[in-house]
Amino acid sequence: MAPSLHHANSALNNIHASASTAVNASIDDMVCFAPNMITTNGFWEGVNPLRYAFPIFVLQLIIVVLTTRLLVIILRPLRQPRVIAEIIGGVLLGKSVMGQLKGFGATFFPQQSLLVLATVANLGLILFIFLVGVEMDPAIFRRMGRRALVIALAGMSLPFGIGSATSFLFRHHISDDVREAPFLLFMGVTLSVTAFPVLARILAETKLLNTELGRTAMSAAIVNDLCAWILLAISLSLADSQGSPLVSIWMIAAAAGFVLFCFYVVRPALRWMERRAAAKGADGVTDFQLCAIMAGLMLAALATDAIGVHVVFGAFVYGLVVPSGAMGKAVVEKLEDFVTGVMLPLFFVMSGLRTNLRSMKDPVTAVLLLLVFLIASMTKIVGTVLVSAFYGMPFRDGLALGFLMNTRGLVEMIVLNIGSDRQVLDDEAFAMMVVSSVIMTSTVLPVVTSIYRPSRRLIGYKRRTIQRTKPDAELRMLACFHSPRQISPILSLLSLSNPTKRSPVFLYALHLVELTGRASTLIAAASACTSPTSTHPSAPQYSFVSPSPFISIHLLSAASPFITMHHDVSRIAEEKHAALILLPFHKHLAVDGTLEAASNPGLRTLNINLLSSAPCSVALLVDRGLASIASRRIAILFLGGPHDREALAFAWRMADDHLASVSLIRYLPLTDPRMLSIVTDGGSAAGGGDEAEERRADEEIIATFRLKHAGNDRVVYREMAVTSGEEVVAAVRGIESVYDLYVVGRGHGGAAAGLTAGLTEWADCPELGPIGDLLASSDVAASASVLVVQQYVGGPLGQAAPASPRPLGRRNPAESGGIWGRMSSFEIGRPGR
């Protein structure tokens, strides 16, 4: 062995021996390490790899990730937030549990290795807080309601004051080198803070993001978070002032100057970079821009550390000024998985390593600490309930909101760690506050679930279909989208629906965010839900511009796994009294003109689930460039049944548009009594029961449509006789390719059901129905969009199917359209080209 290596190993042996006897010492103790002991030359030379910096760090990282992931799986049935698992994992690996095993701490977490671990943990913390800032839209504060602001201030100020006052009960825990003021501020911030990311997770899992309670809670939590960062900066300035008030003043002034510099210098510069990238056609950010953003983040953290406030303050402020459009989204996509999955758990492990439950030896002190925590928590609940009652919220809502505002997590752990670093808190106070936070946060979800059930508030409504919506009433629609490309087709379809002053359209645009466990999806969805009319914070291109003064648009957001998202959509449609849910087809138009399936199969699952459980009518839009058409040529294919009648009811609105040309093409099976009367020389075959009712309903709506548009040159009516499914396919394929949009029903009733039954077996996408699937195929209507409509005929609410309109009596044969014959047609008016 080389002499240098021998000396290094000897020194490391001495260090390891001393670390073994001091494994339970504070991580703030001074230790020595060999700077050149980073990687090994292999174990062939008899060297223990765990005595080198890199191997021991990799092993620690593996232990941390496996432990936290295992706890997440164990606690998942209890519906506990991920932060609970990470905090508990840190405590288990620390001095309290695994550290008590002989040799565990000295082997896997030796004292000299904690410097590297703490450095990487703080880097992960900086990156995560930066991502939280990127996903939080500063514009939220401008559109926030007064109620949320007052609730936030009450939920922050009352526990802050009470917690600071009652903290005198254990005044002796303050270090002699720290004055009372910073200690009281630290305790006040710790006891009054609300964890915004953790609260977003709880609201998403309880399906409360889009409720009034969820919006109020998120708005209040955002204000609470902002106040916490401000108070934390003030606390740090007082803790480091060493008795001189000028030092605190200069630190606060420098922090304020840093904030102003970021918003008025850095933010315009980043927006300029984003515009340049967009002008060059770059998707998100270039590699150079990403490097510049990350360099700016490190400089921001370094600047706030030099000022005297914590590095996370600089990371958060810098994240706020990063444009939340394509640039912000690209940054989050590149960093988030690695930061939240690997680096952030290291911070909780470092917190666990300094959490020694055995330090709570004095029962009186432990009881006093717990009492202070409980008093502050109850004060926050009582204050929130009182303010909520003042604004007219029910008691149960206010109580649930109070518990939600007691959600603890990352911000509190940051404050506690800073307090421990600055010797404001000793080991006993630190451990007690960590345990109290875990207990409080773990009880939030079960308590809120038990006392708040929004489903009880749902009020039944009758207009669940377009057909039952009165002509002079507003049409309420819920349009779902999950990418920017789906916005333009929705707006184009709204324009085709002919909104007027007498019959306006009220649209709820629902942005669907897949809940994958990533923090960005939670924070983005939660931020978007702080106001009923808010836009998605991470993508301003999601904003809707109404194409007509008679179209009102409200933006909402829902975060769930796609497998259960239909519950959210159905609930929101019920709350908003929607008559129609508009869904994008899971395939989109590719460059070569074909339909390309989305990369996420969950989109199709969502559509199928909604078709079977929606509380109102549903429409699937197969878009083939609907937003780019200049003409408005629409074809309605009608075979019969409730779904075809609903499709005709929607297209009816389009026929009233003076710019649109509409063709109603009706396919009549030869089993229809009118057709049989021709074939059998005047004989008739009366259908019975439901089939007769369906036929009368079809005749009624067709007759009313023709009467309404008689003499209108822009409306064409044709009838075609068919005898089999093959003839239906041939008739659909034979339609001239002059239409921009086909409107069809998803299923068919009466005699037509037998004609299309065989077609469903060969359908690629059965959710479109036989005719819709045929039109969506590449060889039919290759350039036209397709709207497939399903009428609500009773669903999960147990409401009966809407009654068919009563017939006006036997129709006049002349009114039926003249001569009937196989493959014959009858037209009223001529298509306006």
C-alpha positions, 0 to 999 in steps of 0.5 A: 500500500502506498504511504499516502494511502496508509496515512490516510487510512490511519487518519480515517481509522482514528476519525471513525473511532472517535465518531463511534463513541459520539454517534449520538452527539449533535450533528452540529458538533465539530468533526474532522475528515480527510478531504482526499477520501472520496472514492476507493481503489476497490475492496481488493486492498482491504479498505472498507468502502464505507469509510469514504465519502462517496460510497457512504453517501450512495448507501445512505441515499439508498437507505433513505429512498427505500425507507421513505417509499416503504412507509408511503406504501404502508401509510397509503391505506390510512390516506396519510400525506407523503410528508408524514411518511418522510418525517417518520422515516427520518425519525426511524433512521435517527437517534430515536430508533435505529440509532439505538442499535449498536453500530448502526449510526457509526456504520451507516450514518457516521458523524464525518459523513453528515456534512455531505449529507446535510449539504445535499439535503439543503440543495434538495430543499432549495430546489423544492422550494424553488419549484413551489415558487414556480408553481405558485402564481403571484396573480392569485393575491390580486384576485383573492376574495376578502373572505379568504384573506380575513380567514388567513389573517385570523388563522395566522395572527391568533395562533401566532399571538397565543403561541408566542405568549404561552411559550413563556411556560418553557422560557428556560429552553432558550439558549442563553445566547439568544434573546426572547424576541427571536425565540417567541417569533420562531415559536409563533411561526412554527405554531401558526404556519399552514403547509400549502403543498400538504394541504393541496394533497389532502384537498385533492384526495378528498375531492375538495379542490373545486368546492367552496371549502377547497378554494377558501382553504387554498387561498388562505393557505397561500396567504399564510405561506407568504406571511410565514416567509416574511416572519421567518426572515424577520425572526432570522434577522433578530436571531443574528443581530447579536443585540444590535437593532441596526443589524436587524434593520439592515438585514430586513432592508436588504431582504426587501431590496432583494425581493424588489430586485427579483420582481423588477429586474430578474422577472422582466429578464426571464420574460424576455428569455421566454419570448426569445425562445418562443420566437425561435420555436423552442418548446419550453426552454433551451439548455442554455436558458435552463442553465441560466435559470439554475445559476440564477437560483444558486445566486439567489440562495447565496444572496439571501444566505449572505444577507442573513436570511435563510437560503430557502427564502431566496429560492422561494422568491426567485421561483415566484418570478420565473414566468409560469408559462412554457418556461416554468412548466419546462423547468418543473418537468426537468427537475421535479421527479428527481428533487421530490423523489430523491433529494427532498427525503434527505432533508427529512432524514437530516431532521430525523437524525437530530430528533431524539425522542429520548431527550424528552425526559422531563414529563412536565416540560413535555406536557407544557410543550404539548399544551402550548401546541394544542392551545395554538392549534385550537386557537386557529380552529376557533378563529377560523370558525368565528370568521367563517360564521361571520361570512355565513359559512355553515358551522361544519364547513368552518370547523373543517376549514379550521382543521385544514388550516392546521396542516403542517409539513415542510415549512414547519420543519424548515422553521424548526431546523433553522431554530435548532441551527440558531440554538433557539430550540434545544433537542427536547423542544425540537423533538416535541414539536416534530412529534406534535406536528406529525400527530396534528397533520395525520388527524386532519384527513380523517377529521375533515372526511368525517365532518364535511361531506359536500355530496349532501349539498347536491341539489337535483335539477331537471335540465340534464339534457339539451333536449329538455333545455328550454329554447329561451334558457341558457345552455350550461356546458362543462368542457374538459381539457387536458392540453392546450391543443383542445382549447381552440376546438372547444371555442369553435364548437361554442361559436357553432352553437349560436349563442344569443342574448335570448339563449346564452351559453354558460361554459365551465372549462375544466382543466384535468390534471392527472394526480401522479403524486408529483407536487406540481400537479397538486400545487398547480391544480390547487392554485387554479382553484383559489378562484372560480374564474382563475386560470391554470397558474403554470400555463397562461396559454390555457386562458379562454377568450370568449368568441361571443359576448353571449358566452360566459366562461369560468375556468376550473381545475380538477386533480385526480388519477384518471382512473377515478377522475370521472367522479370529480367531473360528475360532481362538478357537472352536478354542482354547476347544473350542466346539461352537457359534458363535452369531452375531447376524444383520446386521439388527436390529429397527427401531421399526416392527417390521421388520428394519433392515440394519446400517450396516456391511456387514462384519457380513454378510460376517463371518457368511457367511465364518464359515458357510463356514470355522467349525471347529464348528457355527454358529447365526445369531440373528434377534432380534425381541425375544427378551429381552422375551418372558414365555412360552417357546413354541418351534417346530422346523421339520424337513425332514431333513439334518444341519443340521436334526438339529443344530437339533433337538439344540439345541432338545432342550435347550429341551424339557427346560425345564419352563417351555417348550412345544416343537412339533416340526413335520416336513415329509415329501416325498411322495418319502419311502418311507413316503409312497410306501407310502401313495400306491402302496398299499403299494409302497416306493421305497428310496433308495440311498447317502447319501440312505438314510443321511441318511434313517436318521439323520433317523428315528433322531433323531426316534424318540429325541426322541419316545420321550424326550418321550412323555407330556410335555404340553408337547411336541408332534410333528406331521408334514405331507406336502408335494409341492413347494416351494410347498407347503413355503412354504404350510405354513410360512406357515400356522403359527399365530402363537403361537411366540416362537422358531423353530429351523431348520436352514440347509440340508436333505438327502435328498429335502427338498433338492429341495423347497427348492432353488428357494427359495434362488434367491429368498432375500434372505439365502441365509446363512439357508437357504431356511426361515430366510430365509422366516421372517425375511421381514417377512410371516412370523413377524413377531413371532418370533425365528429361530435358524438352525443349521448343523452342522459337517460338516468344514471347514478342519481337514480333519476328516471329517464326524461320523458319523450315529448308527447306526440301531437297526433297522427302526422299528415302524410304530406308532412312526412316528406312525399314519396318514400322509396328505397334509397330515396331522398327528400329535401327542404331548401338547398345547402348554402355553400 
